[in-house]
Amino acid sequence: MSTPLALPVTWAPRRNRAVLLTLGALMVVLFAVLAVVLPENWQLRDRVMMVISGLLFAAVGLMLARPKVVADADGLTVVNFVRSRRLAWAEVVRVNLKHGDPWVMLDLADGTALAAVGIQPAGGREQAVTAARTLRDLVEERGAARG
């Protein structure tokens, strides 16, 4: 790596996040307004279920907006849709982002692979490639320091 990178650094699909969080908020407002303006023959439980439906749509949006990858001095934190995983630098063997991949894949020392959804070409191919290369350089630099 040519210049040292100040850690911690976070990669996240910011455009996706902005769209998903905005849509989630709009869904809650829309369903709440619908619950209020429904015809009088709709019962209270129907109105409550409308609001709950909006909240469920927003919760799905929040889940889809979670992914990020955080690199710090001790390793990586990979936050995907449902789960988070903390990795020491020694656990990451290789960083992969092949053409057509939806996100970065991390090859781990135990022989498994872990999706790093926080770095994805959907928000811009060049930004994802740059992020993947930076992460690869960090893995190589930190790996050399541990060995």
N, C-alpha and C positions, 0 to 999 in steps of 0.2 A: 504494500500500500504506500503510495507516494507521500501523503500527508496524514498525520495521525488524526483520527476521528474522535471528537469529544463524546465520551459516553456519559450517560445513557443516550441512546438514539431509538426512536420509535418509528416504525413503518406501519401505516394503516391506510386503507383505501378511503381517503377523505371525501371524495365525491360521492361514493356509494353511501357513506355514513350520513352525509348531509341530506341526500335524497331520502334515505330510509327514515331518518329521524323526523324530517319534515312531513313525509307521508303519514307516519305514525301519529303525529300530533293532529294532522288534518282528519285522519280517520276517527280519532277520539271525538273531535269537535263535531264532525259530520254525523256520527251515530248518536251523539248526545242531542244535537239539534233535531234529528229525525225522531228521537224518542219523545221530545217535547211537542212536536208538531203533528204527530200521528193522529188519525181520527179518534174521536171520543170513544168509539166502540172497542178500541184496543185497551186491554187491561194493564194494570200496573206491572205485572210480571213480564208482559210483552215489552214494555218500555225499558224495564231493567235489563232484560236480555239484549235489547238493542245496544245499550251502553256497554254491557259486558262484551258484546261482539266487537265493538270499537276498541275496547281495551285489549282484547285478544289479538286483533290485527296489529295494534301498536306493539304488543309484546313480541310478536313474530318479527316485526321490523327491528326492534331493539336487539333481538338475538342475531339477526343477520348483520347488524351494524357492529357487533362486538369484535370481529377479528383484528388482531394487531400482532406485531412482533416487536419485542423490546430487547435490545442488546445493552448489557451493562458490563462492568468489569468482571463479574463472576460468571456470566453466561447469558442465556437467552430465556425469555419468557414468551411462549407461543400461546396466544389466546385465539381459539377458534370459535365456531358457532356456539358450542355447548360446553366444551372443556378447555381448561388451561393446563399448560405443562411447563414446568421449570426445567431447563437443561443446563448442565455445566458445559463449558466450552469443550471439555474432553469427550463429551457424549456425541458431539456433532462431527461427523466424518466428512460430509460433502453437502454442498448446496446446489440444487438442480433447478433450472428453469428452462425447459426445452420448448421449442416452438410449438404452440398449440396447447401447452399446459395451462390449466386454469389458475394455478398458483404455484409458488415455490414448494419444492419437496426437500426435506432434510433427510439425508441418510444418516442413521445413528449407529453408534459403535456396537449396539446389541444386535445389529443385522436388520432392524426394522426401519421403516420410513415414517416420517411425520409431515403432514401437510402444514405449511405455514401460510394460511389463507390471508394473512395480513399483507402479503406481498403478492399482488395479482395484476396481470396485464389488463384486466377489464377497466382499470382507471387510467390506463396509458401504458402502452408497451415499453416505451423508452424509460419511463420512470421505474417500471418493474424490473427491467434489465439492469438499470443502474443500482437499484436497491439490492438485487440479488448479487451483483458483483461486489458491492460494498460488504454485504454480509459474508460472502465467500472469502473476501480478503480478511475480514475480522476473524473468521474461523481458522484460516491458515495462520494468521499472526498469533492468535491466542493459542492455537495448537502447538506452534513452534515454541512458545513461551513455556508450555507445560511439559514439553518433551525434552 
